[in-house]
Amino acid sequence: MEIEKGLVDFGIKVLTDYNTINIGENIQEEIKKNIQNVNKILLITSQNSEKSEWIENELEIAKSLNKQILPVIFDDVMPSKLLTGIKYIKLKEINSDTLYPIYLSIKKQYNITN
C-alpha cells in the first residue's frame, strides 16, 4: 500500500505534484502555491526522496511560510537538519497499521470526527 492511497483511504485529502501540477507549468511556482494553500505539510522522506532536490526545497518553502510540518521518515533515512526540533514518525514499512498513527495525528489536529 502506498502512502497516498492509504491516507486517501482514511479520508485525508492528498496533494502531490502529479495531481496538482499540469504539463507546462512552472514546478517551483506551483509547489509554492500548493504549500501556501494548505495548513499542514506531510513531509515524507525516504531513500528515493533523499536523492531529490525537491524535498529540501519544499521543506524550506514550508518553513519560510510558517507551515506546520508533519515529518514521516522512511527507509532508515536521517532526518534533514531543517527538521531539527520537530517530532517525526519513523516507519519501516507502509501499510494501514503504520499509517494509522499519521492519520490519528492529522485527525486530532483538524478535529476530524469520522
C-alpha positions in Angstrom: 0.0 0.0 0.0 1.5 3.3 -0.9 1.2 6.3 1.5 -1.0 8.4 -0.7 -3.6 5.6 -1.2 -3.5 4.8 2.5 -4.1 8.4 3.6 -6.9 8.8 1.0 -8.5 5.6 2.3 -8.5 7.2 5.8 -10.3 10.3 4.3 -7.3 12.6 4.1 -7.0 14.9 1.1 -3.6 14.4 -0.5 -2.0 16.9 -2.9 1.0 15.7 -4.9 3.0 17.2 -7.8 1.4 14.8 -10.3 -2.2 15.6 -9.3 -1.8 19.3 -8.9 0.8 20.5 -11.5 -0.1 20.4 -15.1 2.2 19.9 -18.1 3.9 23.2 -19.0 3.5 24.8 -15.6 6.5 26.0 -13.6 7.1 23.3 -11.0 8.7 25.6 -8.4 5.9 28.2 -8.6 3.2 25.6 -8.4 4.7 23.8 -5.4 5.0 27.2 -3.6 1.3 27.9 -4.4 0.2 24.5 -3.2 2.2 24.9 0.1 0.7 28.4 0.6 -2.8 26.9 0.2 -2.5 24.2 2.9 -2.3 24.3 6.7 0.0 21.4 7.2 2.6 19.6 5.2 3.1 15.9 5.5 6.7 15.5 4.6 7.7 12.0 3.6 11.4 11.3 3.4 12.7 8.0 2.0 15.8 6.8 0.3 14.3 7.8 -3.1 13.3 11.2 -1.9 16.7 11.8 -0.4 18.1 11.8 -3.9 15.7 14.6 -4.9 16.5 18.3 -4.5 12.7 19.0 -4.3 12.2 17.7 -0.7 14.7 20.1 0.8 13.3 22.9 -1.4 9.7 22.1 -0.3 10.8 21.9 3.3 12.5 25.3 3.1 9.3 26.9 1.5 7.1 25.4 4.1 9.3 26.6 6.9 9.5 30.1 5.4 5.7 30.2 5.3 5.5 29.0 8.9 3.5 25.9 7.9 3.3 23.1 10.4 5.3 20.1 9.1 4.4 16.5 9.9 7.5 14.6 9.0 7.5 10.9 8.2 10.9 9.3 7.9 11.0 6.0 6.0 13.8 3.6 5.0 16.1 4.5 7.9 16.9 7.8 6.3 18.5 10.5 8.6 16.1 13.5 9.1 17.0 16.7 7.4 18.8 19.4 9.5 15.8 21.6 8.7 13.7 19.2 10.9 15.7 19.8 14.0 13.4 20.2 17.0 10.4 18.8 15.1 8.9 15.5 16.2 8.7 12.9 13.4 7.3 9.4 12.8 9.7 6.8 11.7 8.3 3.9 9.6 10.0 0.7 8.4 7.1 -0.3 6.1 3.9 1.2 4.8 0.6 -0.5 5.5 -2.7 0.5 7.2 -1.2 -0.2 10.6 1.8 2.0 10.1 -0.2 4.8 8.5 -2.8 4.8 11.4 -0.6 7.0 13.7 -0.2 9.5 10.9 -4.0 9.5 10.4 -4.6 9.9 14.1 -2.2 12.9 14.3 -3.9 14.6 11.4 -7.4 13.7 12.7 -6.6 15.1 16.2 -5.1 18.4 14.8 -8.0 19.0 12.5 -10.7 17.8 14.9 -12.0 15.3 12.3 -14.7 13.2 13.8 -15.1 10.3 11.4 
